[in-house]
Amino acid sequence: MSSIPEELIEQVRDAADVVELVGEHVQLRRTGSDYRGPCPFHGGKHRNFSVIPRKQMYYCFVCHEGGDVFSFYMKHLGMEYPAAVRAVAQRIGIAIPERASAGPDPREPLFSAVAAAHDWYQRQLREAKEADRARRYLKGRGFDLEVLLPHGLGFAPGGKAFLAGMATLGVEERTLVAAGLAVEREGKTRARFWDRLLFPIHDLRGRAVGFGGRVLGDGEPKYLNSPESEIFHKGRLLYNLHEAKQAIRKAEHAVLVEGYFDVIRMAEAGIEHVIAPLGTGFTEDQAALLHRYAPRVTLLFDNDTAGLRATFRTADQLLRAKVRVAVASLPEGDDPDTLVARSGRRGIEKVLRDAVDVFERKMQLLERKGWLADLSGRRRALDRLLPTLRAAADPVTRDLYLTRVTEALGVSRDAVLREMQERAPARPVQRPLTSPAPSRQVSLARAERIVLLAMLHDRDLRQRIIDVGVDQGTLAPVAREVFTLLVEKPPNVPPGELLDRLDGDAQQALESLLREPWPQGDGVTVVAASLDELRGRPLEHEIAQLNRAIPLARDEDKPDLLRQKEELSRRLNELKPGRRWNVIRTRRGSAR
């Protein structure tokens, strides 16, 4: 199989006219902004087959076949993917050079497994009785199921139905685990997604590579993403970019929102250049990816405290990528989904028209707080503005920001420049887009992260961890700050409102934790192992000290040191996973 450069594939896809190419095989008739005709896949005679130019895709509302122009050539003409790309390129006059055979993509089984799962999940949402709850949920949010079907939404039932369905299709369990569709614990395999509405996440080629799952009803986490895999890296993907990139290029502008429903509602209202991150902090890789398609981005996040923090952190990442950033402000209590549902396209377009540059938005908020009225307030205001000043990589943008801040605060340009240089944090090493690991701002040890996530996302676990107690001396300083805050947190205070009570790395760590889902599965076992790992840290430290001391000790002292090491090792080995949890479980039972 010949390898075709990704850039050339994108060029062919963007240049292809899906109406013209599909119209060579299907008799199409214009209906509004779309084109309709009889479906070539199930042999229908009615015009249930739709070609949607603005999305460069086709979809049949009867047999539910859908995709882009390459998919059409593959499914209708029986071609492999590279042959379909070459056929479309030849048809529109783009030359693709021949290359030496690179062999099959070793990730192909994972792509195939996710594609099979995507089809299966979509069928569940359309047909399964167990999905009635999901269909009612969508209807309650004002979504017509037929409108949502081209977006590929699906439903994941509980139990063993998914594994059984994949087995029928010949997909092995080990492939499901590798693709992030299943989890394996203690020798048993189970589906990763249970009782969730699923949003497919695609790569730039339009291949489904993972899912975002929204829980139906009560439950945590509210949203659960596919885990990192060979084909899914959430820090380097953006929801809906595979469909929106053509509209983004045309408009030279992208609108970045927070949620999947926000994207779908706006796209259906005709705002096609809209995308979203995947429920996590916006990364350098995502900023670099977006810069390839748009010179400017408007951020349309929630107006609450957490939303504003996410807005400015995202803006700084984009500014480092030399993207111009504006911020649009939603009406109180609204998100893009609710605003479009109530006010339609006109309502959201007015909000976007009123967007202001991100630096100007920061200045507005600081002025409303009264920070520009006196000297101490201006000092604090400059501290808040410095991250954005440093982030502005475009020299013209940075110069404009410097002029604005010197005028507003009455501080000399040289003084501001000195502050930017003297207090600038160390910049992380730039990584190429092909790097497999997503960027992280603050790293926490696994055991600390699990305990803190449990306290954030599960009230019962939080209280039981507090009851048993954790020796805070075993925690790293950043984790200790967050742990102390969570212990002292009143029950009725949402975790997101605690961010203002922390600074620096601890604040960034908490924000990262708030955006990280609590993993499904046996939380009891995971927390137990993490607590025991923390208990073992002092013992491990003592053993390490003895290991350094023994080679340097006098011969007569070595036997005693070795006995100490043996005793510490015995105590460490006694910390079996679950031992501490048995104490928690006993206390919980007696409390009842």
Buried (B, 14 or more C-beta within 10 A) or exposed (E): EBEBEEEBBBBBBEEBEBBBBBBEEBEBEEEEEBBBBBBBBEEBEEBBBBBBBEBBBBBBBEBBBBBBBBBBBBBBEEBEBBBBBBBBBEBBEBEBEEEEEEEEEEBEBBBBBBBBBBBBBBBBBBEBEBBEBBBEBBEEEEBEEEEBBBBBBBBBBEEEBBBEBBEEEEBEBEBBBBBBBBBEEEEEBBBBBBBBBBBBBBBBBBBBBBBBBBBBEEBBBEBBBBBBBBBBBBBBBBBBBBBBBBBBBEBEBBBBBBBBBBBBBBBBBBBBBBBBBBBBBBBBBBBBBBBBBBEBBBBBBBBBBBBBBBBBBBBBBBBBBBBBBBBBBBEEEBBBBBBBBEBEEEBBBEBBEEBBBBBBBBBEBBBEEEBBEEEEBBEEBBEBBBBBBBBBEBEEBBEBBBEBBBEBBEBEEEEBEEBBEEEEEEEEEEBEEEEEEBBBEBEBBEBBBBBBBBBBBBEEBBBBBEEEEBEEEBBBEBBBBBBBBBBEBEEEEEBBEBBEBBEEBBBBBBBBBBBBBBBBEEBBBBBBBBBBBBBBBBBBEBBEBBEEBBEEBEEEEBEEBEEBBEEBBEBBEEBEBBBBBEBBBEEBEEEE
